[in-house]
Amino acid sequence: MGPGWEADVWENFGYHYQVYNGRTEIHVRTRGSHISGEWTVHRYSAWIDLDPPPGVASPLQFMHNADTPEDALNRTVQDARDAILKISNQLTVLLYDGPDDASGSLLPTHLPGR
């Protein structure tokens, strides 16, 4: 895959392998028997796990399957970029379009008790 990528190969009723670069992984999905050696590559799965900031319970995780490792990674990266842009846009609307009433609160006025 290029600089920064490392391979991981292990045996568990046949050989399996993946490549990784930090918290990004590409897994090879196969069909057939690893024991007899009669197997073929079925697809590739790319995973990106973004570490959560302190105090946030779960990371952002993105995954895509494709016929090539490059396509799987490119689609996963695009999903992550789209999600980050959407989050950024939603925060911009919330924080910079101003409060919705004269109180200066960013909370909607339709909440109970308001």
N, C-alpha and C positions, 0 to 999 in steps of 0.2 A: 504494500500500500504506500510505502514511501518512508521518509525519515520520521522518527518518533514512534513508529508502530513496532510492537513486539508480538511474537507468536507464542501461543500456549498450546502445547500438544500433550494429550494424556490418553491413557489406555483404560477403557472400561468396557469390556466385551467388544473390543475393536478400538481403533484409534479415532480420536476426535481432535478437532483443532479450532482455534479462534485467534483473532488478532485484537490487540487493544492498544489504546493510546490514552493514558490517563483514565478518565471515566467514560470513554467511548469504546465500545466493543463491536466487533463484527463476528457473528457466529455462522458457521457453515451448517446448513440443514441438509441431511441426506435421507435417501430412501434405500431400502435393501438391507442386506446382512453385513455387518461389520466383521462378524466372526468368519464367514466364508470368503469375505473380500468382494462379494458381489453387491456393491453399492454404488450409487451415483449421487452427485450433488443435486439436490432438489431446488434450493434457493439459499439466499444469504439474508441474515437478519442483522440490522444495525441498531445499536442501542446507544443513546446518550443520556446520562444521568447528570443533572446539574445539582451540585450540593446546595442544600437549603441554607439561607442565612441563619444566624443564631436566633433561637426562639420560634423558628418555623418548623412544623412537625414533619413535613414530607418534601422530598426533592421533586423537581420537575423531571419527568422522564419521557423520552420520545423513542419510538421504535417504528421501523419500516422493514418490510420484506421486499426483495427484488431478485431478479435473475442474475445480477452481478453485484459484487461487493461495492463497487463504485456507485451504482444506482441506489442501493440500499442506504449508503451513507449520505449521498446527495439529497435524497428525499427526507431523511431524518433531520439533516441540518436545516433544510427548508422549513420543516414543521416547527423546529425550535425557533428559528428566526421569526416565523409568522406569529408564534405564541408570544414571544418577547415583544414584538411590535404591538400586538393587540393589548397586552398588559400595559405597555408604555402609553398607548393612546387612551386607554381607560383611566389611567392615573392622571394624565394631562387634563382630561375633561373634568375629573373630580377636583383636582387641586387648582387648576388655573382658570377655569371658567367661572370661578367665584362662588360664593355662598348663594343659596337659593332664596334667601330672605334677608331682611335688615338685621337679623340677630348676628350675622357673621358666621353662623354654623354651616358646616359642610353637609350636615345630615338633612335628608329630605324632610319637608314639612309634613308629609303624610304619615310619618311614624306615629304610633300610639303615644299619647301623652304630649304631643307637640301642638 
